[in-house]
Structure formats: C-alpha cells, structure tokens
C-alpha cells in the first residue's frame, strides 16, 4: 500500500500562483479513524493536521475563486464525528481564505 501524502504540494502551489484556482477537497483523503463517514474510506489516509496544513497552504497562497468540500456521508457515521470534522475543515478553509 502506498500511503497518501502531500509531498510535492508546495511545488504545485508555486506553479499555480497568479492563476485563478477552483479548489475541490474530497474528505475521503482522511484516514477512516478520523473520518469514517464516507462511502469511500481510504485506509492509510492523512491526519487532520496534515490536511489542515495543506488547506492553509493552498488557500493562503493561491487566488481561490471558488471551492467545495465533498465525500461526507453522515449515514455512515452515526456518532457524528465525521460531520464535526467536515465542519472544522470548512472553518479552516474560510480562515485561510480571509
């Protein structure tokens, strides 16, 4: 299994500087221990802190003209933890965009 990482993200951000960017974030990149409420869980996914840092980098350095967050399926997580994580991710995106 190849663990997902954000290696190379900084280089991509540098290449996109000055361009309009639409940012789509699929929450199923998170490890299922953090985000079980998705139809496509990714074993070996990233931690919340790894994702938060990546979001902050993208949203603070690029000209984001629109964004969306996908892959939350609350019916797969009756505890509500995935919904709370999704809300925190959106909060972090908004803070980085301001």
ABEGO torsion letter per residue (X at the ends): XBBBBABGAAAAAAAABGBBBBBBBBAAABBAAABABBABBBBGBBBAAAAAAAAAAAAAABBBABBBBBGBBAAABAAGAAAAAAAAAAAAAAAAAX
